[in-house]
Amino acid sequence: MDIKLSENIRKFRKERRLTQEQLAEVLGVTTGAVHKWESGMSIPDITLIVEMADFFNTSVDVLLGYKMKDNHIKSTIERMEEMCRNSDREALTEAEKLLKKYPNSFAAVNACAGIYVFFGVGNGKEKECRRALELYEQARILIDQNTDPSISEETILGNMATVYLLIGEYEKAVDMLKKHNPNRMFSDNIGLIMALYLNKHKEAAPYLIQGVFSGYSTISNSILGYTAVLCAENKYSAAKKLIETVLDLIKGIFENNTISFVDKEYSMGYILLAAVSLKMGNKDEAKELIKKTVYHTKRFDSAPNYGVGKLNFDVPEDFTVISRDILGDSAKESVETMLKFINDPEINELWNSFYESEKENQSENTPSATN
């Protein structure tokens, strides 16, 4: 059994920015006693361990550093999830059995909270939702046990906000998400709840626009990344459809009447599409796409603007977004970085040829300049 009590007392004390003297005062012991605990020279009385766990807002298991073997927990969770797929409410009974056996296991508590949320969806399910909230609060206390990188305190809070939404406590859901919105991860949900349930349309707008940009970035990056996967598997037709989806998304969201970062987005999309077209044997199509790449590349580099410009729908007048990409400062640098990844001499030759031959002040009215 691997116990890490001394390490954890020191860790929790430092997290709360307490000296050994201050912790000793809280617990009614000597500074020397705390020093011995942290150095592993002695072990505190069980009543003091419980008191410390309560003071540090954690469980005794976590404070001790005891990691429970969870083979049984894992198999029970899998069985409960299968019951959920079949809408079998026996999963709730199984959840309570698991909680009685492993009340201080993060994996068990968090999973059982999810089971209660599953059965809490729909009218008249407040009992299940309230139980889910209790379990999520317990999971937050046990979060130090978590080993799943996809779960964090923020994701748990997001789940709790969803539960508040299910039981009609909209203000509480929004307030929770606003207070815990790292990197604007919950902006779309905040805006949606305010717009649909609270009729706070003006206040919702900035959050919803943030959600649009965040969603666009996620979809764009994911699709372009998966394009590389498909190309590696020689699935060029599927890759082409995905790139066209990104380009359609750009056209649907952003106006292109003024020079903006959107030109860089077009440049990268068109050069990828050109490469795929070339792989499919469509050289003439590839040439036209490279012309479009050159147009947007030179357009951006003639007057770099890292704002996204106007959108194809109304947004608050004071709302602005500045964007950068990791491929290069200029559009030309970004395209040529993409070409290094593509690693195809033929498309490199076409790019160099068209880039050098195209006129610097290419008109938007030429066929090659259209989107």
Residue pairs with C-beta under 8 A, 6 or more apart in sequence:
1 66
2 65
2 66
2 67
3 64
3 65
3 66
4 64
4 65
5 37
5 43
5 44
5 49
5 63
5 64
5 65
6 37
6 38
6 39
6 40
7 65
8 62
8 63
8 64
8 65
9 23
9 34
9 37
9 38
9 44
9 52
9 63
10 38
12 52
12 56
12 58
12 63
13 20
13 23
13 34
13 38
16 56
18 26
20 31
20 34
20 35
20 38
21 31
21 34
23 34
24 30
24 31
24 33
24 34
26 55
27 34
27 48
27 51
27 52
27 55
29 44
29 48
33 42
33 44
35 41
36 42
37 43
37 44
44 52
49 60
49 63
49 64
50 60
52 63
53 59
53 60
53 62
53 63
56 63
57 141
58 141
58 142
58 144
59 104
59 141
59 142
60 104
61 68
61 104
61 105
61 142
61 145
62 104
62 141
62 142
62 144
62 145
67 145
68 102
68 105
70 102
70 105
70 107
70 108
72 101
73 98
73 102
73 105
73 107
73 108
73 111
74 107
76 94
76 97
76 98
76 108
77 98
77 107
77 108
77 111
79 94
80 91
80 94
80 95
80 98
80 111
80 112
80 115
81 91
81 115
83 89
83 90
83 91
83 94
84 91
84 115
84 118
84 119
89 119
91 115
91 118
91 119
92 115
92 116
92 119
92 128
95 111
95 112
95 115
95 116
96 112
98 108
98 111
98 112
99 108
99 109
99 112
99 135
101 108
102 108
102 109
103 109
104 142
105 142
105 145
106 139
106 142
106 143
106 144
106 145
106 146
107 145
107 146
109 135
109 138
109 139
109 142
110 135
110 136
110 139
110 142
110 146
110 151
110 156
112 135
113 132
113 135
113 136
113 139
113 159
114 132
114 159
116 128
116 129
116 131
116 132
116 135
117 128
117 129
117 132
117 159
117 162
117 163
117 166
119 125
119 128
120 126
120 128
120 129
120 132
120 163
120 166
120 167
121 166
125 166
126 167
129 163
129 166
129 167
130 167
132 159
132 163
133 160
133 163
133 164
136 156
136 159
136 160
136 163
137 160
139 156
140 153
140 156
140 157
143 152
143 153
143 156
146 152
153 180
154 180
154 182
154 185
157 176
157 177
157 180
158 177
158 180
158 185
158 186
158 189
160 176
161 173
161 174
161 176
161 177
161 186
161 189
162 173
164 170
164 172
164 173
164 176
165 173
165 193
165 197
170 193
170 197
170 198
171 198
173 193
174 190
174 193
174 194
174 198
177 186
177 189
177 190
177 193
178 190
180 186
181 187
181 190
184 210
184 211
184 214
185 214
187 207
187 208
187 210
187 211
187 214
188 207
188 208
188 210
188 211
188 212
188 214
188 215
189 211
190 204
190 207
191 204
191 205
191 206
191 207
191 208
191 209
191 210
191 211
192 204
192 208
192 211
194 200
194 201
194 203
194 204
194 207
195 201
195 204
195 208
198 204
205 315
205 316
205 319
206 316
206 319
209 311
209 315
209 316
209 319
212 253
212 311
213 308
213 321
216 249
216 253
219 246
219 249
220 246
220 249
220 265
223 242
223 243
223 245
223 246
224 242
224 243
224 246
224 268
224 269
224 272
226 242
227 239
227 242
227 243
227 272
227 276
228 341
230 236
230 238
230 239
230 242
231 239
231 275
231 276
231 279
234 279
236 276
236 279
236 280
237 280
239 276
240 273
240 276
240 277
240 280
243 269
243 272
243 273
243 276
244 273
246 269
247 266
247 269
247 270
247 273
247 371
250 262
250 265
250 266
250 269
251 371
252 312
253 311
253 312
254 260
254 262
254 265
254 308
254 309
254 310
254 311
254 312
255 309
255 310
255 311
255 312
256 262
256 263
256 266
256 309
256 371
257 309
257 310
258 305
258 309
258 310
259 299
259 300
259 302
259 303
259 304
259 305
259 309
260 300
260 305
260 307
260 308
260 309
261 300
261 305
261 306
261 307
261 308
261 309
261 322
261 323
261 324
262 308
262 309
263 296
263 297
263 299
263 300
263 331
264 296
264 300
264 325
264 331
264 334
266 292
266 293
266 296
266 371
267 293
267 296
267 297
267 300
267 331
267 334
267 335
268 325
268 327
268 334
268 335
268 338
270 289
270 290
270 292
270 293
270 296
271 289
271 290
271 293
271 335
271 338
271 339
271 342
271 347
271 351
272 338
272 342
273 289
274 285
274 286
274 287
274 289
274 290
274 293
274 347
274 350
275 286
275 342
275 344
275 347
277 283
277 285
277 286
277 289
278 286
278 344
278 346
278 347
278 350
279 344
286 347
286 350
287 350
287 354
288 367
288 368
290 347
290 350
290 351
290 354
291 354
291 358
291 368
291 369
292 368
292 369
292 370
292 371
293 335
293 351
293 354
294 351
294 354
294 355
294 358
294 362
294 368
295 358
295 362
295 364
295 366
295 368
295 369
296 331
297 331
297 332
297 335
297 355
298 331
298 355
298 358
298 360
298 362
299 362
300 330
300 331
301 330
301 331
301 332
302 360
304 330
306 322
306 323
306 324
307 320
307 321
307 322
307 323
308 321
308 322
308 323
325 334
327 333
327 334
327 337
327 338
328 334
328 335
328 336
328 337
332 355
335 351
336 351
339 347
339 348
339 351
362 368
362 369
363 369
364 370
